[in-house]
Amino acid sequence: MIEVRDITKRFGTAVALDRVSFSVDEGKILGFLGPNGAGKSTTMKIITTFLAPDTGSVTVGGMDVLEQPLAVRRRLGYLPEAVPLYDDMSVAEYLRFVGRARGLEGARLRERLDWCVEACGLHAEYKKRIQELSKGFRQRTGLAQALIHDPDILILDEPTSGLDPLQIIGIRDLIRSLAGEKTVIFSTHILQEVSPVTDRVVIINEGRIVADGHISALTEQAMGDNRVFVTLRTAAADAETVLRDLPGLTGLKALEAPEDGASRFELRAPFQHDLVGSVARLASERGWQLGELHESRYSLEDTFIALTRAAGQQREVA
């Protein structure tokens, strides 16, 4: 559905994008992740035909964005980083204007207005002028304009910016509900925004793609080993000697025990290895009482930091 191939974009001497490539299949949701200034908005502007790449190509639904820009725009709903609003209009006037500009009229326009107002939570603000809206409701109005013509492709640049926690949950649920029906790219620099909506991400940093894949696979790639914490009510020296013989173990570190007569450890092993099961069986065989046994999942922040750090080190070596 969307193919980005080796696009490069420079602004003067600054390289905003450096041979960026990724694709999004029809009906899928892609999280486009990176810190501020990484190149997310520039990429989205190229996909939506607002900027042209210096080199490389982008196709949307099989159409080249440089050769068929108007046809591409008809397929897209776009929420840019700077929300395109007219402050002197009411929300109702603005959405009707955008709907008519998108070719809607009559019953179809009313149907889409009703759907967008409901989906974006704009009932209470519908008659207000846009200049009177809070930042959160301005963002919701911008999202409504991207959805008004029922596009099959959505490009959302920081769609939850300025929203309160309850509003963020609502927008997440809305984006997630579009899976299978629409193709969606949404960008964010807030890592917690990604995993509730999609499990596939592209991570960009300093204009280059540093990772592309499912979050679980990227975590394994970035972190190498799984972590398991265990507390045993037995002497630390005895427990450590036995634990070191566990199959697949790649690391063991003694930690401060919660009480006298107990021992606590951080164990590491490859993600594919059932370390929790191995420790549980060992404790049962030895008659050790377990006070704690659990995996410590790496956060998306851990994964992001590890991947971007590794990419930076590779560039330094090159």
C-alpha positions as CSV (number, residue, x, y, z in Angstrom):
1,M,0.0,0.0,0.0
2,I,2.8,2.4,0.9
3,E,6.3,2.0,-0.3
4,V,9.2,4.3,0.7
5,R,12.4,3.5,-1.1
6,D,15.8,5.1,-0.4
7,I,14.5,8.6,0.0
8,T,17.0,11.3,0.9
9,K,16.1,14.9,1.8
10,R,18.5,17.8,2.4
11,F,17.8,21.3,3.7
12,G,20.9,23.2,2.7
13,T,23.8,21.3,4.2
14,A,21.6,19.5,6.7
15,V,20.6,16.0,5.8
16,A,17.1,15.4,7.2
17,L,16.6,12.0,5.6
18,D,19.4,9.6,4.6
19,R,18.3,6.7,2.3
20,V,15.1,5.9,4.3
21,S,13.1,2.8,3.2
22,F,10.1,1.0,4.7
23,S,6.7,-0.2,3.6
24,V,3.2,-0.6,5.1
25,D,0.8,-3.3,3.9
26,E,-2.8,-2.6,3.3
27,G,-5.0,-2.5,6.4
28,K,-2.0,-2.4,8.8
29,I,-1.0,0.2,11.4
30,L,2.6,1.3,11.6
31,G,4.1,3.2,14.5
32,F,6.8,5.7,13.3
33,L,8.9,6.3,16.3
34,G,11.8,8.7,16.9
35,P,12.9,11.7,19.0
36,N,12.1,15.2,18.0
37,G,14.1,16.2,14.9
38,A,14.7,12.6,13.8
39,G,13.0,13.0,10.4
40,K,9.5,11.8,11.1
41,S,7.6,14.9,9.9
42,T,9.8,15.3,6.8
43,T,9.1,11.7,5.8
44,M,5.3,12.2,6.3
45,K,5.4,15.4,4.2
46,I,7.0,13.5,1.4
47,I,4.5,10.6,1.6
48,T,1.6,13.2,1.5
49,T,3.1,15.1,-1.5
50,F,3.9,18.3,0.5
51,L,7.6,17.9,0.0
52,A,9.6,16.2,-2.8
53,P,12.5,13.9,-2.0
54,D,15.9,14.8,-3.4
55,T,16.4,11.1,-4.4
56,G,14.4,8.0,-4.0
57,S,10.7,7.3,-4.5
58,V,7.4,6.9,-2.7
59,T,4.3,5.1,-4.0
60,V,0.9,5.1,-2.3
61,G,-1.6,2.6,-3.6
62,G,0.7,2.0,-6.5
63,M,0.8,5.7,-7.4
64,D,4.0,7.7,-7.5
65,V,3.7,10.7,-5.2
66,L,5.6,12.9,-7.7
67,E,3.8,11.7,-10.9
68,Q,0.2,11.6,-9.5
69,P,0.1,13.9,-6.4
70,L,-3.6,14.8,-6.7
71,A,-4.7,11.2,-7.0
72,V,-2.5,10.3,-4.0
73,R,-4.1,13.2,-1.9
74,R,-7.6,11.8,-2.7
75,R,-6.6,8.6,-1.0
76,L,-5.1,10.2,2.1
77,G,-6.2,11.7,5.3
78,Y,-3.4,13.8,6.8
79,L,-3.0,15.3,10.3
80,P,0.2,17.3,10.1
81,E,2.3,18.3,13.1
82,A,0.9,21.9,12.8
83,V,-2.9,21.4,12.7
84,P,-4.5,23.2,9.7
85,L,-7.3,25.2,11.3
86,Y,-9.1,28.4,10.6
87,D,-9.6,30.2,13.9
88,D,-12.5,32.4,12.8
89,M,-14.7,29.4,11.9
90,S,-16.7,27.2,14.3
91,V,-15.8,23.6,14.4
92,A,-19.0,22.8,12.5
93,E,-18.3,25.4,9.8
94,Y,-14.7,24.1,9.5
95,L,-15.6,20.5,9.1
96,R,-18.3,21.2,6.6
97,F,-15.9,23.3,4.6
98,V,-13.3,20.5,4.6
99,G,-16.0,17.9,3.7
100,R,-17.2,20.0,0.8
101,A,-13.6,20.6,-0.3
102,R,-13.2,16.8,-0.3
103,G,-16.2,16.4,-2.6
104,L,-18.9,15.5,0.0
105,E,-22.4,16.9,0.0
106,G,-25.9,16.2,1.1
107,A,-26.6,13.1,3.2
108,R,-23.1,11.7,2.8
109,L,-21.6,14.9,4.2
110,R,-24.0,14.8,7.2
111,E,-23.2,11.2,7.8
112,R,-19.5,11.8,7.9
113,L,-19.9,14.9,10.1
114,D,-21.9,12.8,12.6
115,W,-19.3,10.0,12.6
116,C,-16.3,12.3,13.0
117,V,-17.9,14.4,15.8
118,E,-18.7,11.1,17.6
119,A,-15.4,9.4,17.0
120,C,-13.3,12.5,18.0
121,G,-15.4,13.6,20.9
122,L,-16.4,17.0,19.6
123,H,-20.1,17.2,20.7
124,A,-19.5,19.9,23.4
125,E,-17.3,22.0,21.2
126,Y,-19.1,21.7,17.9
127,K,-20.6,25.2,17.8
128,K,-17.6,27.0,19.3
129,R,-15.1,29.0,17.3
130,I,-11.8,27.2,16.8
131,Q,-10.0,30.2,18.4
132,E,-11.8,29.3,21.7
133,L,-10.7,25.7,21.8
134,S,-8.1,24.2,24.0
135,K,-5.0,22.7,22.4
136,G,-6.5,19.2,23.0
137,F,-9.8,20.0,21.2
138,R,-7.9,21.8,18.4
139,Q,-6.0,18.5,17.9
140,R,-9.2,16.5,17.9
141,T,-10.7,18.9,15.3
142,G,-7.6,18.3,13.2
143,L,-8.0,14.6,13.4
144,A,-11.7,15.0,12.4
145,Q,-10.6,16.8,9.2
146,A,-8.3,14.0,8.4
147,L,-11.1,11.5,8.7
148,I,-14.0,13.5,7.2
149,H,-13.8,12.0,3.7
150,D,-13.4,8.4,5.0
151,P,-9.9,7.9,3.4
152,D,-8.4,4.4,3.2
153,I,-5.0,5.7,4.2
154,L,-4.3,7.9,7.3
155,I,-1.0,9.7,8.0
156,L,-1.1,11.1,11.5
157,D,1.8,13.2,12.8
158,E,1.8,13.2,16.6
159,P,-2.0,12.6,16.8
160,T,-2.1,12.7,20.6
161,S,-0.1,15.8,21.1
162,G,-1.8,18.1,23.6
163,L,-4.4,15.6,24.8
164,D,-5.1,14.7,28.4
165,P,-4.7,11.0,29.5
166,L,-8.4,10.1,28.9
167,Q,-8.4,11.8,25.5
168,I,-5.2,9.9,24.6
169,I,-6.9,6.6,25.4
170,G,-9.8,7.6,23.2
171,I,-7.6,8.4,20.2
172,R,-5.6,5.2,20.7
173,D,-8.8,3.2,20.7
174,L,-10.0,5.0,17.6
175,I,-6.7,4.3,15.7
176,R,-6.7,0.6,16.9
177,S,-10.3,0.2,15.7
178,L,-9.2,1.2,12.2
179,A,-6.9,-1.8,11.8
180,G,-7.9,-3.9,8.8
181,E,-10.1,-1.2,7.5
182,K,-7.5,1.5,6.9
183,T,-3.8,1.7,6.4
184,V,-2.3,4.0,9.1
185,I,1.0,5.5,9.8
186,F,1.2,7.5,13.0
187,S,4.3,9.1,14.4
188,T,5.3,9.9,17.9
189,H,8.3,10.7,20.1
190,I,6.4,9.3,23.2
191,L,7.3,5.7,23.4
192,Q,4.4,4.6,25.5
193,E,2.0,5.7,22.7
194,V,3.1,2.9,20.4
195,S,2.5,-0.5,22.0
196,P,-1.2,0.0,22.9
197,V,-1.9,0.7,19.2
198,T,0.4,-1.6,17.1
199,D,3.1,-4.1,17.6
200,R,5.1,-3.1,14.5
201,V,7.3,0.0,14.6
202,V,9.9,1.7,12.4
203,I,12.4,3.6,14.5
204,I,14.2,6.6,12.9
205,N,17.0,8.6,14.4
206,E,19.1,11.4,12.9
207,G,17.4,10.8,9.5
208,R,18.2,7.1,9.3
209,I,16.1,4.0,10.0
210,V,17.6,2.1,12.9
211,A,15.0,-0.6,13.3
212,D,11.9,-2.0,11.6
213,G,9.8,-4.9,12.9
214,H,7.6,-6.2,15.7
215,I,8.4,-4.8,19.1
216,S,9.0,-8.2,20.6
217,A,11.5,-9.1,17.9
218,L,13.3,-5.7,18.2
219,T,13.5,-6.2,21.9
220,E,15.3,-9.5,21.5
221,Q,17.6,-8.0,18.8
222,A,18.4,-5.0,21.0
223,M,18.7,-6.5,24.4
224,G,20.1,-9.9,23.6
225,D,19.0,-11.7,26.8
226,N,15.9,-12.1,28.9
227,R,16.1,-11.1,32.6
228,V,14.6,-13.2,35.4
229,F,14.5,-12.2,39.1
230,V,14.4,-14.9,41.8
231,T,14.3,-14.8,45.6
232,L,14.9,-18.0,47.4
233,R,14.7,-18.7,51.1
234,T,18.1,-20.5,51.3
235,A,21.7,-19.5,51.8
236,A,23.0,-17.4,48.9
237,A,26.3,-19.3,48.5
238,D,24.6,-22.6,48.1
239,A,21.9,-21.3,45.7
240,E,24.4,-19.4,43.5
241,T,26.5,-22.6,43.0
242,V,23.5,-24.6,41.9
243,L,21.9,-21.8,39.7
244,R,25.1,-21.3,37.7
245,D,24.6,-24.8,36.3
246,L,21.3,-24.0,34.8
247,P,21.2,-24.8,31.0
248,G,21.4,-21.7,28.8
249,L,22.3,-19.3,31.6
250,T,24.4,-16.4,30.2
251,G,24.6,-14.3,33.4
252,L,24.0,-14.4,37.1
253,K,24.2,-11.5,39.6
254,A,23.6,-11.6,43.3
255,L,21.4,-8.9,44.6
256,E,20.5,-7.6,48.1
257,A,18.3,-10.1,49.8
258,P,15.0,-8.9,51.4
259,E,15.6,-10.8,54.7
260,D,18.2,-12.9,56.5
261,G,18.4,-16.5,55.4
262,A,17.2,-15.6,51.8
263,S,19.0,-14.9,48.6
264,R,18.1,-12.9,45.5
265,F,19.5,-13.1,42.0
266,E,19.2,-11.6,38.6
267,L,19.5,-14.3,35.9
268,R,20.0,-13.9,32.2
269,A,19.4,-16.3,29.3
270,P,18.3,-16.1,25.7
271,F,14.7,-15.1,25.2
272,Q,13.8,-18.5,23.6
273,H,15.0,-20.3,26.8
274,D,12.3,-21.0,29.5
275,L,14.4,-19.7,32.3
276,V,11.4,-19.2,34.7
277,G,10.4,-22.8,34.2
278,S,13.9,-24.1,34.7
279,V,14.3,-22.1,38.0
280,A,10.8,-23.3,39.2
281,R,11.7,-26.9,38.6
282,L,15.1,-26.6,40.3
283,A,13.5,-25.0,43.3
284,S,11.0,-27.8,43.6
285,E,13.7,-30.4,43.3
286,R,15.9,-28.7,46.0
287,G,13.0,-28.0,48.3
288,W,13.7,-24.2,48.1
289,Q,10.8,-21.9,49.0
290,L,10.3,-19.3,46.4
291,G,9.7,-15.7,47.5
292,E,9.9,-14.2,43.9
293,L,10.2,-15.6,40.4
294,H,9.4,-13.4,37.4
295,E,10.6,-12.0,34.1
296,S,11.5,-8.3,34.1
297,R,10.2,-7.2,30.7
298,Y,12.3,-4.6,28.9
299,S,10.4,-1.4,28.2
300,L,10.1,0.1,24.8
301,E,12.4,2.9,26.1
302,D,15.1,0.3,26.8
303,T,14.8,-1.1,23.3
304,F,14.8,2.3,21.7
305,I,17.9,3.5,23.6
306,A,19.8,0.2,22.8
307,L,18.9,0.3,19.1
308,T,19.8,4.0,18.6
309,R,23.0,3.7,20.6
310,A,24.0,0.7,18.5
311,A,23.3,2.6,15.3
312,G,25.3,5.6,16.4
313,Q,28.3,3.3,17.2
314,Q,28.1,1.7,13.8
315,R,28.1,5.1,12.1
316,E,31.2,6.1,14.2
317,V,33.0,3.0,13.1
318,A,32.1,3.5,9.5
